[in-house]
Amino acid sequence: MASWKIEFWAHPLCLCPSAECPSSLEPRIASTRMVAPLVGMHSNQFNYLACESYPIVACSIASRSGGVRGRIRSGIFHDFKSGDIFLDRAKTCFLTAAAAVGADGADETGDIDSELQEEARAAVVNVLLAAGLSEEKASTVVSSAPGFLADLVRAYKELEQELEQLEQFHFTALRKVEKSLLEETWSDESLTGDSKARLQQLASKSNGFAPLLESLGVSLSSVPRITHALSSQRLPDLMRKIEYTEELLTATVHEGRPVDDLMRHMMKNLSLSPDEDLQRTLSFYEKLEARRGLGALKEAHYALLQLIDSFPQIFLRDLENEIKPTVHLLEEYGVPREKLGRVILCFPPLLLKDVTAELRPRMKELKKVGVAARNYGRMIIKYPWLLSQSVADNVEETFKFLESNKVLKSKIDGIITRCPQLLGFSSRAALVPMIQHLEKCGVKSKRLGRVIALAPQILTITPEEFDDVVAFLNRYGYDTENIDKLLRRAPEIFAANIQGTLQRKVDFLLELGIKPAKLFRIIKFYPEILSMSVDDALRPRVTYLRNRGFANHEISRMVFKFPPLLGYNAESVLSPKLDFLTETMKRPIKDVVQYPKFFSFSLEKKIRPRARVLANRQIECDLQSMLAKNDDQFAAEFLGFETMYLPPLK
């Protein structure tokens, strides 16, 4: 069995003020050692502890190894008149102390800190249960909140020290007071209570919010601030809102343009004066970028923690009447569920807005300029800030600007639909300088509207970024005349990112075996190749051709001869035509290496009818002779008459 030492804390009475009078408690003036269990001790075991001039005012219990368990205060034990100890009161105190450390005395070392941790854990569970959480949830929360438990134990120990100091204060202040008054003072119930009761009181201060937030993963430094912000909430209601938000974030599919790329683009290109919501969103982005980077928001739980940290007001909103209606509005506009979390992360203040008074009126601004409601969802996904007040206020001004620059009215709704980020630009600060630069580069005002209609995103770059693309193209043989032609044909290229888009396409072609000197011909003949996705278009089509038996040098040769080859979909274009070539026409698949333009002709309107004519007449010729001629030339060469008649298809 463990051995426990009961220590009495006493103070020498002094009724005369004197510098020599002790002003602090003197421990271990009287003590006794008991072998646990302490239950069932006889009162005569304490008789010899009476001390005539040292009234016992408190006691503590410690293990034999010396770990102090803490004081158990139960008032004055010493009768000043008779000199006797109040044995019943002392016994009650001892039994309370024994129960606090475990009366069975099983732990020889008296692992007091561990026992205090268990008491703290039980106290927090009780607080969470009282707040409305289930027992299972409460246990889970406490298990995931070691920091709060450690702080709770630390606070308890500090309270013990403060109470000791308070004892000293009382004795110092009452040195001139009679013994009876001293006894009355130390009977104060405010200084009574065991460790469990005090831990319960300390744990109740946060109403369960602090351990809950820590269990979610909120940083300990942020817990007090967020606890204060959310203190008006019921804990179960808060849990439901947090769980609902995390469900939205977990269901988010991050495909296509990375969310961090979209955030940086919106942050970089906003030239409007931001309203309060946009300012808070920009600060949110900057803070996240400085921590783990915006890309970390792909992790749903991390994203949830950042929302709780930066926008705790969201979780003050009513789930059924405020948060869910906002989400349902997004779905009504056409935002699919797998994109909802992405929109919320890009513009968190969205969840703080009233659907009827704020969000719907903002979207109605788009309707005024002809944007169809069926396009709202796609636009919000592309540019979530569309739901901000600053952007909504800029819709009409942007419409007037486009109209003044030769853009047909009938085209403006399509421009805004395809490039909603235009609405985040100030006409005077950003759009006018770009228009002036395009005119300087040779785009005449009468053609300006057509260029903007083809690629409205060209207005979202700066003149310096435009010149950088021109310099990039110059390296591959483009001169001023070719730049002008390219600008009229594929203006979207000038709005592309050089390293992330243009250089990737060039590197891909070089890896395919295209010589650097031949790149100019490919880009000039088919500039759209610079706008195509490497991962979603170019690479899958090259892979398909390799799987059909073409070597790299054969593919690069076909691309050089016919650059649009990589613009054709493998499933709907390349595969059916190759199958017809090999299975119906019985030709070697490598015939297309000599004439890759074969893929540009319609299978049903040209390839199949001509193949049938040649097969019926048992005429053999190469693919170019078969397909390059127009109908009259084909008829004159292979049928002997000037006009070709094609039998109807069966």
C-alpha positions as CSV (number, residue, x, y, z in Angstrom):
1,M,0.0,0.0,0.0
2,A,1.0,3.6,-0.6
3,S,1.9,5.7,2.4
4,W,0.4,9.1,2.7
5,K,1.5,12.0,4.9
6,I,-1.1,14.3,6.3
7,E,0.4,17.8,7.1
8,F,-1.2,20.5,9.2
9,W,-0.6,24.1,8.4
10,A,-0.6,26.4,11.4
11,H,0.2,30.0,12.3
12,P,1.5,31.3,15.7
13,L,-1.0,33.6,17.2
14,C,0.2,37.1,17.8
15,L,-2.0,39.8,19.2
16,C,0.7,42.5,19.4
17,P,2.1,44.1,16.3
18,S,5.8,43.3,16.1
19,A,8.4,43.2,13.4
20,E,9.5,39.8,14.6
21,C,5.9,38.4,14.2
22,P,5.8,35.8,11.4
23,S,3.5,36.7,8.5
24,S,3.3,33.4,6.8
25,L,2.0,30.0,7.4
26,E,4.5,27.6,8.9
27,P,4.0,24.1,7.5
28,R,4.7,20.8,9.1
29,I,4.5,22.2,12.6
30,A,2.3,19.2,13.4
31,S,2.1,16.1,11.1
32,T,1.2,12.5,11.1
33,R,1.8,9.6,8.8
34,M,-1.0,7.3,7.9
35,V,-0.9,4.2,5.7
36,A,-3.8,4.2,3.2
37,P,-6.6,3.5,3.1
38,L,-7.5,6.4,5.3
39,V,-11.1,5.5,5.6
40,G,-12.1,4.4,9.1
41,M,-9.5,6.3,11.0
42,H,-10.3,6.9,14.7
43,S,-10.5,10.3,16.1
44,N,-8.1,9.5,18.9
45,Q,-5.4,9.2,16.2
46,F,-5.4,13.0,16.0
47,N,-5.6,13.9,19.7
48,Y,-1.9,14.4,20.1
49,L,-1.9,17.0,17.3
50,A,-3.3,19.7,19.6
51,C,-1.0,22.7,19.9
52,E,-1.6,25.4,22.4
53,S,-0.2,28.3,20.6
54,Y,-0.4,27.2,17.0
55,P,-4.0,26.9,15.8
56,I,-4.3,24.5,12.9
57,V,-6.0,26.3,10.0
58,A,-5.6,23.9,7.0
59,C,-4.1,20.7,6.0
60,S,-2.6,19.1,2.9
61,I,-2.0,15.5,1.8
62,A,1.2,14.3,0.1
63,S,2.6,11.0,-1.1
64,R,5.5,9.4,0.7
65,S,7.6,10.3,-2.4
66,G,6.9,14.0,-1.7
67,G,4.5,15.0,-4.4
68,V,2.1,17.5,-2.8
69,R,-1.5,16.9,-3.7
70,G,-2.7,20.3,-2.7
71,R,-4.4,21.8,0.3
72,I,-7.8,20.8,1.5
73,R,-9.3,23.7,3.4
74,S,-12.2,23.1,5.8
75,G,-11.9,25.9,8.2
76,I,-10.4,26.1,11.7
77,F,-9.7,22.8,13.4
78,H,-8.4,24.3,16.6
79,D,-10.6,25.4,19.5
80,F,-8.9,28.5,20.8
81,K,-10.7,28.3,24.2
82,S,-10.1,24.7,25.1
83,G,-7.0,24.1,23.0
84,D,-8.7,21.0,21.4
85,I,-8.8,20.1,17.8
86,F,-12.3,19.8,16.2
87,L,-11.8,16.1,15.4
88,D,-14.9,15.7,13.3
89,R,-14.0,18.6,11.1
90,A,-10.5,17.4,10.8
91,K,-11.6,13.8,10.0
92,T,-14.0,15.1,7.3
93,C,-11.1,17.0,5.8
94,F,-8.8,14.0,5.8
95,L,-11.4,11.8,4.2
96,T,-12.0,14.4,1.5
97,A,-8.3,14.5,0.9
98,A,-8.1,10.7,0.8
99,A,-10.9,10.5,-1.7
100,A,-9.2,13.1,-3.9
101,V,-6.1,11.1,-4.2
102,G,-7.8,7.7,-4.3
103,A,-8.5,6.0,-1.0
104,D,-7.3,2.6,-2.1
105,G,-3.7,3.9,-2.2
106,A,-2.8,1.6,-5.1
107,D,-0.1,3.9,-6.5
108,E,3.0,3.6,-4.5
109,T,4.6,6.7,-6.0
110,G,1.4,8.8,-5.7
111,D,1.2,9.9,-9.3
112,I,-0.6,13.0,-8.4
113,D,-0.2,15.0,-11.6
114,S,-1.7,12.0,-13.5
115,E,-4.6,11.9,-11.1
116,L,-5.2,15.6,-11.4
117,Q,-5.2,15.2,-15.2
118,E,-8.0,12.6,-14.9
119,E,-10.0,14.9,-12.6
120,A,-9.5,17.7,-15.1
121,R,-10.6,15.5,-17.9
122,A,-13.8,14.5,-16.0
123,A,-14.5,18.1,-15.2
124,V,-14.3,19.1,-18.9
125,V,-16.5,16.2,-19.9
126,N,-19.1,17.3,-17.4
127,V,-19.0,20.8,-18.8
128,L,-19.5,19.5,-22.4
129,L,-22.3,17.3,-21.3
130,A,-24.0,20.2,-19.6
131,A,-23.6,22.2,-22.8
132,G,-25.6,19.6,-24.7
133,L,-23.0,17.3,-26.3
134,S,-23.4,13.6,-26.3
135,E,-21.2,11.6,-24.0
136,E,-19.4,10.1,-27.0
137,K,-18.8,13.5,-28.5
138,A,-17.7,15.0,-25.2
139,S,-15.1,12.2,-24.7
140,T,-13.8,12.6,-28.3
141,V,-13.4,16.4,-27.8
142,V,-11.6,16.0,-24.5
143,S,-9.2,13.4,-25.9
144,S,-8.3,15.9,-28.6
145,A,-7.7,18.9,-26.4
146,P,-4.5,18.2,-24.4
147,G,-3.6,21.8,-24.4
148,F,-6.8,22.9,-22.7
149,L,-6.4,20.1,-20.1
150,A,-2.8,21.2,-19.4
151,D,-3.9,24.9,-19.1
152,L,-6.7,23.8,-16.7
153,V,-4.3,21.9,-14.5
154,R,-1.9,24.8,-14.6
155,A,-4.7,27.2,-13.6
156,Y,-5.7,25.0,-10.8
157,K,-2.2,24.9,-9.4
158,E,-1.9,28.7,-9.7
159,L,-5.2,29.0,-7.9
160,E,-3.8,26.9,-5.1
161,Q,-0.8,29.2,-4.8
162,E,-3.0,32.2,-4.8
163,L,-5.1,30.8,-2.0
164,E,-1.9,30.2,0.0
165,Q,-1.0,33.8,-0.5
166,L,-4.5,34.8,0.5
167,E,-4.0,32.8,3.8
168,Q,-0.9,34.8,4.5
169,F,-2.7,38.0,3.7
170,H,-5.5,37.2,6.1
171,F,-3.1,36.3,9.0
172,T,-1.0,39.4,8.4
173,A,-4.1,41.7,8.3
174,L,-5.7,40.1,11.4
175,R,-2.7,40.1,13.7
176,K,-4.4,42.7,15.9
177,V,-7.8,40.9,15.9
178,E,-8.9,38.6,18.8
179,K,-8.8,34.9,18.4
180,S,-12.5,34.5,17.9
181,L,-12.5,36.8,14.9
182,L,-9.6,34.8,13.4
183,E,-11.7,31.6,13.8
184,E,-14.7,33.3,12.2
185,T,-12.5,34.4,9.2
186,W,-11.2,31.0,8.5
187,S,-14.6,29.5,8.5
188,D,-15.3,31.4,5.2
189,E,-16.9,28.9,2.7
190,S,-15.2,30.7,-0.2
191,L,-11.9,29.1,0.8
192,T,-13.4,25.6,1.0
193,G,-13.9,22.9,-1.6
194,D,-12.0,20.0,-3.0
195,S,-10.0,19.8,-6.2
196,K,-12.8,18.3,-8.3
197,A,-15.1,21.2,-7.4
198,R,-12.4,23.8,-8.2
199,L,-11.5,22.1,-11.5
200,Q,-15.2,22.1,-12.4
201,Q,-15.5,25.8,-11.8
202,L,-12.3,26.5,-13.9
203,A,-13.4,24.3,-16.7
204,S,-16.8,26.0,-16.9
205,K,-15.3,29.4,-17.7
206,S,-15.0,28.6,-21.4
207,N,-18.5,26.9,-21.6
208,G,-16.8,24.1,-23.5
209,F,-15.8,26.3,-26.5
210,A,-12.1,26.2,-25.8
211,P,-11.7,22.4,-25.7
212,L,-14.0,22.0,-28.7
213,L,-12.0,24.5,-30.8
214,E,-8.7,22.8,-29.8
215,S,-10.1,19.4,-30.7
216,L,-10.8,20.7,-34.2
217,G,-7.3,21.9,-34.6
218,V,-7.6,25.6,-34.0
219,S,-4.2,27.0,-32.8
220,L,-4.1,27.5,-29.0
221,S,-3.1,31.1,-29.5
222,S,-6.4,31.8,-31.4
223,V,-8.7,29.8,-29.1
224,P,-9.4,32.6,-26.6
225,R,-10.2,35.2,-29.3
226,I,-12.5,32.8,-31.2
227,T,-14.1,31.6,-27.9
228,H,-15.0,35.1,-27.0
229,A,-16.5,35.7,-30.5
230,L,-18.6,32.6,-30.4
231,S,-19.6,32.7,-26.7
232,S,-23.2,33.5,-27.4
233,Q,-23.7,30.2,-29.2
234,R,-25.0,26.9,-27.9
235,L,-22.3,24.3,-28.3
236,P,-24.5,21.8,-30.2
237,D,-25.6,24.5,-32.7
238,L,-22.0,25.5,-33.3
239,M,-21.1,21.9,-33.9
240,R,-23.8,21.5,-36.5
241,K,-22.7,24.6,-38.4
242,I,-19.1,23.5,-38.3
243,E,-20.0,20.0,-39.5
244,Y,-22.2,21.4,-42.3
245,T,-19.4,23.7,-43.5
246,E,-16.9,20.9,-43.5
247,E,-19.2,18.8,-45.5
248,L,-19.3,21.5,-48.2
249,L,-15.5,21.8,-48.2
250,T,-15.0,18.0,-48.3
251,A,-17.4,17.6,-51.2
252,T,-15.4,20.1,-53.2
253,V,-13.6,18.7,-56.3
254,H,-10.5,20.7,-57.1
255,E,-10.1,20.2,-60.9
256,G,-9.4,22.6,-63.7
257,R,-7.9,25.8,-62.6
258,P,-6.3,25.5,-59.2
259,V,-8.2,27.5,-56.5
260,D,-4.9,29.2,-55.4
261,D,-4.2,30.3,-59.0
262,L,-7.7,31.8,-59.2
263,M,-7.2,33.6,-55.8
264,R,-3.9,35.1,-56.9
265,H,-5.3,36.2,-60.2
266,M,-8.3,37.9,-58.6
267,M,-6.0,39.5,-55.9
268,K,-3.5,40.7,-58.6
269,N,-6.1,42.1,-61.0
270,L,-8.6,43.9,-58.8
271,S,-8.3,47.6,-59.7
272,L,-11.7,48.7,-58.3
273,S,-11.8,50.3,-54.9
274,P,-12.6,47.3,-52.7
275,D,-15.5,47.3,-50.2
276,E,-15.1,46.0,-46.7
277,D,-15.9,42.4,-47.7
278,L,-13.2,42.4,-50.4
279,Q,-10.7,44.0,-48.1
280,R,-11.3,41.3,-45.5
281,T,-11.0,38.6,-48.3
282,L,-7.7,40.1,-49.5
283,S,-6.4,40.1,-46.0
284,F,-7.5,36.5,-45.7
285,Y,-5.6,35.5,-48.8
286,E,-2.4,37.3,-47.7
287,K,-2.5,35.7,-44.3
288,L,-2.9,32.2,-45.8
289,E,-0.2,32.8,-48.4
290,A,2.2,33.7,-45.6
291,R,1.4,30.6,-43.6
292,R,1.3,27.5,-45.8
293,G,0.4,29.0,-49.1
294,L,-3.1,29.3,-50.7
295,G,-2.7,25.8,-52.3
296,A,-3.1,24.2,-48.8
297,L,-6.8,25.2,-49.0
298,K,-7.3,22.0,-51.0
299,E,-7.3,20.2,-47.7
300,A,-10.9,20.5,-46.5
301,H,-10.2,20.4,-42.7
302,Y,-7.3,23.0,-43.0
303,A,-9.7,25.2,-45.0
304,L,-12.3,24.9,-42.3
305,L,-9.9,25.9,-39.6
306,Q,-8.9,29.0,-41.6
307,L,-12.5,30.0,-42.0
308,I,-13.1,29.6,-38.3
309,D,-10.0,31.6,-37.5
310,S,-10.6,34.5,-40.0
311,F,-14.4,34.6,-40.2
312,P,-15.8,33.3,-36.9
313,Q,-18.8,35.5,-37.5
314,I,-20.0,33.0,-40.1
315,F,-20.7,30.6,-37.3
316,L,-22.8,33.1,-35.4
317,R,-25.3,32.9,-38.3
318,D,-28.4,30.7,-38.1
319,L,-27.8,27.5,-40.0
320,E,-31.3,26.9,-41.3
321,N,-32.4,30.5,-41.9
322,E,-29.2,32.1,-43.1
323,I,-26.3,29.8,-44.0
324,K,-28.3,27.1,-45.9
325,P,-30.4,29.7,-47.9
326,T,-27.2,31.2,-49.2
327,V,-25.9,27.8,-50.3
328,H,-29.3,27.0,-51.9
329,L,-29.1,30.3,-53.8
330,L,-25.7,29.3,-55.3
331,E,-27.2,26.0,-56.3
332,E,-30.2,27.7,-57.8
333,Y,-27.9,29.8,-59.9
334,G,-26.2,26.7,-61.2
335,V,-23.1,26.2,-59.0
336,P,-22.8,22.4,-58.6
337,R,-22.3,21.0,-55.1
338,E,-18.7,20.0,-55.8
339,K,-17.9,23.7,-56.5
340,L,-19.7,25.3,-53.6
341,G,-16.7,25.0,-51.2
342,R,-14.4,26.6,-53.8
343,V,-16.7,29.6,-54.2
344,I,-17.0,30.0,-50.4
345,L,-13.2,29.9,-49.9
346,C,-12.7,32.5,-52.6
347,F,-15.3,34.8,-51.0
348,P,-16.0,33.8,-47.4
349,P,-18.1,37.0,-46.6
350,L,-20.7,35.5,-49.0
351,L,-22.0,33.5,-46.0
352,L,-22.5,36.7,-44.0
353,K,-24.9,38.2,-46.6
354,D,-28.7,38.3,-46.7
355,V,-30.0,36.4,-49.7
356,T,-33.0,38.7,-50.3
357,A,-31.6,42.1,-49.4
358,E,-28.1,41.7,-50.7
359,L,-27.2,38.8,-52.9
360,R,-30.2,38.7,-55.3
361,P,-30.1,42.4,-56.0
362,R,-26.4,42.2,-56.9
363,M,-27.0,39.5,-59.5
364,K,-29.9,41.5,-61.0
365,E,-27.3,44.0,-62.1
366,L,-26.1,41.4,-64.6
367,K,-29.7,40.9,-65.9
368,K,-29.8,44.6,-66.7
369,V,-27.0,44.3,-69.3
370,G,-28.5,41.2,-70.9
371,V,-26.7,38.4,-69.1
372,A,-28.9,35.3,-69.0
373,A,-29.6,33.8,-65.5
374,R,-28.7,30.4,-66.8
375,N,-25.1,31.6,-67.0
376,Y,-24.8,32.9,-63.4
377,G,-23.4,29.6,-62.0
378,R,-20.5,29.4,-64.5
379,M,-19.7,33.1,-64.0
380,I,-19.7,32.7,-60.2
381,I,-17.3,29.8,-60.4
382,K,-15.0,31.8,-62.7
383,Y,-15.2,34.9,-60.6
384,P,-16.7,34.5,-57.1
385,W,-16.2,38.2,-56.4
386,L,-19.1,38.7,-58.7
387,L,-21.2,38.5,-55.5
388,S,-19.5,41.5,-53.9
389,Q,-21.0,44.9,-53.8
390,S,-18.0,46.6,-55.4
391,V,-18.2,44.4,-58.5
392,A,-22.0,44.6,-58.7
393,D,-21.7,48.4,-58.8
394,N,-19.2,48.2,-61.7
395,V,-21.5,46.3,-64.1
396,E,-23.1,49.2,-65.8
397,E,-19.9,51.2,-66.2
398,T,-18.2,48.2,-67.8
399,F,-21.1,47.8,-70.2
400,K,-20.8,51.5,-71.3
401,F,-17.0,51.2,-71.7
402,L,-17.3,48.2,-74.0
403,E,-20.0,49.8,-76.0
404,S,-17.9,52.9,-76.5
405,N,-15.0,50.8,-77.9
406,K,-16.9,49.4,-80.9
407,V,-18.2,46.2,-79.2
408,L,-21.6,45.3,-80.5
409,K,-24.4,45.5,-77.9
410,S,-25.4,42.0,-78.8
411,K,-21.9,40.7,-78.0
412,I,-21.5,42.4,-74.6
413,D,-23.5,39.9,-72.6
414,G,-21.4,37.1,-74.0
415,I,-18.2,38.9,-73.2
416,I,-19.2,39.4,-69.6
417,T,-20.3,35.8,-69.4
418,R,-17.1,34.5,-70.7
419,C,-14.9,36.9,-68.9
420,P,-16.7,38.0,-65.7
421,Q,-13.4,39.1,-64.2
422,L,-13.6,42.2,-66.4
423,L,-16.1,43.5,-63.9
424,G,-13.3,43.8,-61.3
425,F,-11.4,46.3,-63.4
426,S,-11.7,50.0,-63.2
427,S,-12.3,51.4,-66.7
428,R,-10.2,54.5,-66.2
429,A,-7.4,52.9,-64.2
430,A,-6.9,49.6,-66.1
431,L,-9.0,49.2,-69.3
432,V,-8.3,52.5,-71.0
433,P,-4.5,52.1,-70.8
434,M,-4.8,48.6,-72.4
435,I,-7.0,49.9,-75.2
436,Q,-4.5,52.7,-76.0
437,H,-1.7,50.1,-76.1
438,L,-3.6,47.9,-78.5
439,E,-4.1,50.9,-80.8
440,K,-0.4,51.7,-80.6
441,C,0.3,48.1,-81.7
442,G,-1.7,48.5,-84.8
443,V,-5.2,47.4,-83.9
444,K,-7.4,50.0,-85.5
445,S,-10.4,51.2,-83.7
446,K,-12.9,49.7,-86.1
447,R,-11.3,46.2,-85.5
448,L,-11.0,46.8,-81.7
449,G,-14.5,45.6,-81.0
450,R,-13.9,42.3,-82.9
451,V,-10.6,41.7,-81.0
452,I,-12.3,42.3,-77.7
453,A,-15.2,40.0,-78.6
454,L,-12.8,37.2,-79.6
455,A,-10.7,37.5,-76.5
456,P,-12.1,39.8,-73.8
457,Q,-9.4,38.5,-71.4
458,I,-6.9,40.6,-73.4
459,L,-8.2,43.6,-71.5
460,T,-7.3,42.0,-68.1
461,I,-3.5,42.2,-68.7
462,T,-1.2,45.2,-68.5
463,P,0.6,46.8,-71.5
464,E,3.9,45.4,-70.0
465,E,2.5,41.8,-69.9
466,F,1.4,42.2,-73.5
467,D,4.9,43.3,-74.6
468,D,6.4,40.4,-72.8
469,V,4.3,38.0,-74.9
470,V,5.3,39.9,-78.1
471,A,9.0,39.5,-77.1
472,F,8.4,35.7,-76.5
473,L,6.9,35.3,-80.0
474,N,9.8,37.3,-81.5
475,R,12.2,34.6,-80.3
476,Y,10.4,32.1,-82.6
477,G,10.4,34.3,-85.7
478,Y,7.3,36.5,-85.3
479,D,7.9,40.0,-86.7
480,T,5.6,43.0,-86.5
481,E,3.5,42.0,-89.5
482,N,3.0,38.5,-88.2
483,I,2.2,39.8,-84.7
484,D,-0.5,42.0,-86.2
485,K,-2.0,39.0,-88.0
486,L,-1.8,36.8,-84.9
487,L,-3.5,39.5,-82.9
488,R,-6.4,39.5,-85.3
489,R,-6.7,35.7,-85.5
490,A,-5.9,34.5,-82.0
491,P,-5.8,37.5,-79.6
492,E,-6.2,35.2,-76.6
493,I,-2.6,34.2,-76.9
494,F,-1.5,37.7,-75.8
495,A,-3.4,37.2,-72.5
496,A,-1.7,33.9,-71.7
497,N,0.8,33.4,-69.0
498,I,4.3,32.9,-70.6
499,Q,5.8,30.4,-68.2
500,G,2.6,28.6,-67.2
501,T,1.0,28.4,-70.7
502,L,3.0,29.5,-73.7
503,Q,6.4,28.1,-72.7
504,R,4.8,24.8,-71.7
505,K,3.4,24.3,-75.2
506,V,6.7,25.1,-76.8
507,D,8.6,22.7,-74.5
508,F,6.1,20.0,-75.3
509,L,6.6,20.4,-79.0
510,L,10.4,20.3,-78.6
511,E,10.1,17.1,-76.5
512,L,8.0,15.6,-79.3
513,G,10.9,16.1,-81.6
514,I,10.0,19.3,-83.4
515,K,13.2,21.3,-84.3
516,P,13.3,24.8,-82.8
517,A,13.7,26.3,-86.3
518,K,10.4,24.7,-87.4
519,L,8.4,26.0,-84.4
520,F,7.6,29.3,-86.2
521,R,5.8,27.4,-89.1
522,I,3.7,25.4,-86.7
523,I,2.7,28.4,-84.6
524,K,2.1,30.6,-87.6
525,F,0.0,27.9,-89.3
526,Y,-1.9,26.9,-86.2
527,P,-1.4,29.5,-83.4
528,E,-4.3,28.0,-81.4
529,I,-1.9,25.3,-80.4
530,L,-0.5,27.8,-77.9
531,S,-3.9,28.1,-76.2
532,M,-4.5,24.3,-75.8
533,S,-3.9,22.4,-72.5
534,V,-0.9,20.2,-72.4
535,D,-2.4,17.8,-69.9
536,D,-6.0,17.7,-71.1
537,A,-5.5,17.9,-74.9
538,L,-2.0,17.7,-76.4
539,R,-0.5,14.9,-74.3
540,P,-3.6,12.6,-74.4
541,R,-3.7,12.9,-78.3
542,V,0.0,12.2,-78.7
543,T,-0.4,9.2,-76.3
544,Y,-3.3,7.9,-78.4
545,L,-1.2,8.1,-81.6
546,R,1.6,6.3,-79.9
547,N,-0.8,3.5,-78.8
548,R,-1.9,3.2,-82.5
549,G,1.7,2.4,-83.5
550,F,3.1,5.8,-84.5
551,A,6.7,6.5,-83.4
552,N,7.7,9.9,-82.0
553,H,9.5,11.0,-85.1
554,E,6.4,10.1,-87.2
555,I,4.1,12.1,-84.9
556,S,6.4,15.1,-85.0
557,R,6.6,14.8,-88.8
558,M,2.8,14.8,-89.1
559,V,2.5,17.8,-86.7
560,F,5.0,19.7,-88.8
561,K,3.1,18.9,-92.0
562,F,-0.3,19.6,-90.5
563,P,-0.2,21.4,-87.1
564,P,-4.0,21.3,-86.5
565,L,-3.6,17.5,-86.1
566,L,-3.2,17.9,-82.3
567,G,-6.4,20.0,-82.2
568,Y,-8.5,16.9,-83.1
569,N,-10.2,14.9,-80.4
570,A,-8.9,11.3,-80.3
571,E,-12.3,9.7,-79.6
572,S,-14.6,11.6,-82.0
573,V,-12.1,12.3,-84.9
574,L,-8.8,10.4,-84.9
575,S,-10.1,7.0,-83.9
576,P,-13.1,6.7,-86.3
577,K,-11.0,7.8,-89.3
578,L,-8.1,5.6,-88.5
579,D,-10.4,2.6,-88.1
580,F,-12.1,3.4,-91.5
581,L,-8.6,3.7,-93.1
582,T,-7.4,0.3,-91.9
583,E,-10.6,-1.8,-91.7
584,T,-12.7,-0.5,-94.6
585,M,-10.1,0.9,-97.0
586,K,-7.6,-1.8,-96.1
587,R,-4.7,0.7,-96.1
588,P,-1.6,0.7,-93.9
589,I,-2.1,3.0,-90.9
590,K,1.2,4.7,-91.8
591,D,-0.3,6.2,-94.9
592,V,-1.4,9.2,-92.8
593,V,2.2,10.0,-92.0
594,Q,2.6,11.1,-95.7
595,Y,-0.8,12.9,-95.6
596,P,-1.9,13.9,-92.1
597,K,-4.4,16.3,-93.5
598,F,-6.5,13.2,-94.0
599,F,-7.9,13.9,-90.5
600,S,-9.3,17.3,-91.6
601,F,-11.9,15.8,-94.0
602,S,-15.4,14.8,-93.0
603,L,-15.6,11.0,-92.8
604,E,-19.3,10.9,-93.9
605,K,-19.3,13.7,-96.5
606,K,-15.9,13.1,-98.2
607,I,-13.8,10.2,-97.1
608,R,-16.4,7.5,-97.2
609,P,-18.1,8.5,-100.5
610,R,-14.8,8.9,-102.4
611,A,-13.5,5.6,-101.0
612,R,-16.6,3.9,-102.2
613,V,-16.3,5.4,-105.7
614,L,-12.6,4.3,-106.0
615,A,-13.4,0.8,-104.6
616,N,-16.3,0.3,-107.1
617,R,-14.0,1.3,-110.0
618,Q,-11.0,-0.6,-108.5
619,I,-8.9,2.5,-108.7
620,E,-5.9,2.8,-106.3
621,C,-4.3,6.1,-105.4
622,D,-2.7,7.8,-102.4
623,L,-4.7,9.7,-99.8
624,Q,-3.7,13.1,-101.1
625,S,-4.8,12.3,-104.6
626,M,-8.1,11.0,-103.2
627,L,-8.9,13.9,-101.0
628,A,-7.0,17.0,-101.9
629,K,-9.0,17.7,-105.1
630,N,-12.4,19.3,-105.2
631,D,-15.4,17.4,-106.5
632,D,-15.0,18.5,-110.1
633,Q,-11.3,17.7,-110.2
634,F,-11.9,14.3,-108.6
635,A,-14.6,13.5,-111.2
636,A,-12.4,14.6,-114.1
637,E,-9.4,12.5,-113.0
638,F,-11.1,9.3,-111.8
639,L,-14.5,9.2,-113.5
640,G,-13.8,10.8,-116.9
641,F,-16.4,13.5,-116.7
642,E,-16.3,17.1,-115.4
643,T,-19.0,17.0,-112.8
644,M,-19.0,14.4,-110.1
645,Y,-22.2,12.6,-109.1
646,L,-22.1,10.8,-105.7
647,P,-24.7,8.1,-105.2
648,P,-26.8,8.7,-102.1
649,L,-25.7,7.0,-98.9
650,K,-27.7,4.0,-97.9
